[in-house]
Amino acid sequence: MYDSKIHHRRSIRLRGYDYSRSGAYAVTTCTRHKEPVLGEIVEGEMVLNDVGRMVQDTWEQMPRHYPGCGLDAFVVMPNHTYGIIVITAIPVGAGPCARPGTGQGRGRAHTPMSLPDLVHRFKSLTTARYRQGVATRGWRALDGKLWQRNYYEDIVRHDEELQKIREYIATNSIRWETDWENILGR
């Protein structure tokens, strides 16, 4: 149970912003202790290992499982992912399902999930699949969890910003060797 006297977590989300609003959000998730467990950079290109491919596949499957979730550019790097999640006003594929032969719905339409909910589901599902891979496929076990506790997000406010983020994602692996965070971590 959360106790503010003991737990001093401070939210890094924009205070008062509704993260279930329609729009595009650039999201970065980092592996625990920035462990390079998702693959490696070879001559400026990201080469995914089995764990990285699992993370990529999980990301790509999200719109099929979560109404109102769309995806844009995405990259898996050795120790983080960076991608754009698009929350739509009208959930994709949502709505009441008719019972065969009755024409009646069998439930309410799904409402879009918030960005924190979507990121939580992504991280939880990849963690569960990672643990299964450790147990059944011989993947290297990590000390602790697969992901860092939080994530970073930017609210994409206009098309020019979206284009810049797409370009950054597309060229992320080229900059790996000169990224100060990666140089300091070696």
N, C-alpha and C positions, 0 to 999 in steps of 0.2 A: 504494500500500500504506500502511496506517495505521502511523504511528510516533508513539508517545506523547511522544517528545522534541520532535517537530516539530509535530504536530497536537494541539491542546489542546481538543478537543471534549469537552464535558461533557454527558452525557445529562440531559434534563429529565424523563424517565420516572420513575415511582415505583419505586425500587430494590426488587428482589425480587418485583414484581408480575407475574403471568402474564397478559399482554395477549391471550392467546388464550382466556381464560376467558369463558364465556357471560355476557352482560350488555350494558348500554347504556353508550356512551361519547360524550360531547360533544366534537366536534373542530372546531378552528378552523385553517384554512389561510390564510396571507396571501400576497398577490402580492409579488414581489421589489420591494424598496424601497417597498412599499405603493402601487405605481402603480395608479391607478384605471382599470384596463383592462377591467373586467367590466360596466360600465354606469354609470349615474348615478342620483342621488336627485332626483326631481322632485316637489315638494310632498309630501314625506314618503313617497313611494312609490318603490321600486326599479324602474328601467326597464333591463332587460337589453339589452345590445348583442349582436352575433353571438357574440362571445367568451363573454359571460356565459351565453347560451343553450346554447352548446356545453358549458360547465362544468356547467350544470344537467342537461342531457341525459346527460352522462357519469355524474354522480352517480346519477341515476335508473336507469341501466342496470346498476349494480354488482351487485345481487342476482341478475340473470340470468347473470352471468359468474362469480361467486364464491360457492360453496356456503357456507352458514352466515352469510352477510352479509344483514342486514336493515337497513332504513332507517326513520327516524322524521322528525321535523321538520327542515327544511333551509331555508337562505336564502343567496342569492348577493348580496353587497354589492359596491360599486364596487372595493374592494381586498382583499376576503377572503370566505371562505365560512364558514358556521357550521352544523353539522348534527349529528345523532345517528346513530351507527352502532350497530346491535344485532348482536352475535355470538351465534348460537344454538348450542345443544349438539348438535342434530341438523341437519346441513347440509340446507338446503332443496334438494330435487331431487337429492340425492346418492345414491350407492349404485352397486353394480355394474350395468352395462348388459348385458342379455342379448343374446347373438348370436341373430339371427333363426333360429327353428326348432330351437335347441339347448337353450334353457333354461339355458345356462351363462353366467355373468358374464364380462365381458372386462376386468376390472380391479378394483382396490380402490375402496372408497368414498372419496370425498374427505373430508379433514379440514378443519375450519374454519380459515381463515387468521387470523393475529393482527392486532390493530389496526394496528401499524406496517406490516405487509404490505399491508393494505387501503388505508391512506393513501398508501403508496408507489405502489401500482398506480393509484390515482385521480390522483395528481399526475403520474405518468409518462404516463398515457394522455392527460390533458388537455394536457400539454406537447407531446406528439407531434401531437395534433390542432391545437393552436395553431400550431405550426411549419408544418403543412400549410396552415392558413388564411393565414398570412403569405405562403407561397409561391404559393398558388393563388387566394386571395380578396382579397388586398390588405390584410389586417389589418396594423396598425401593428406593426413589429418592435420588440422591447424590447432594451435593453442587458443582455444576460445571459439569465437564466432567467425563466420565468413565475412560479415560486413561490419563496418563501424556503426556506432549507434545511430547517427543521424544521417542526413544527406544535405546537399546544397541545391538550391533551386533559384532560378531567375524567372520572373514573370516576363514573357515576351510581349512587348507592348505595341510593336508595329512591324511591318513587313521588312524594313531595312535591317532592323535588329535580328529578325528571323533569318535573313540571308547571311548575316555575319556569323550567327551561331552555327548555321549549316556548314559554312566554310570552315569554321574552327573545328567542328567535328570531323569533317572530311580530311583535314590536314593534321589531325592530332598525332598520329603515329610518326609523321615526318619531324615534328618538333620534340619528340621524346628525349633524344640525347641532349637537348639544350634546355629542357625544363628544369628549373632550379629545384623544385620539390623532388624530382627524381634524382638529380645529381647529389643533393644533400642526403638523400636516403641510402645512398650506396656506401 
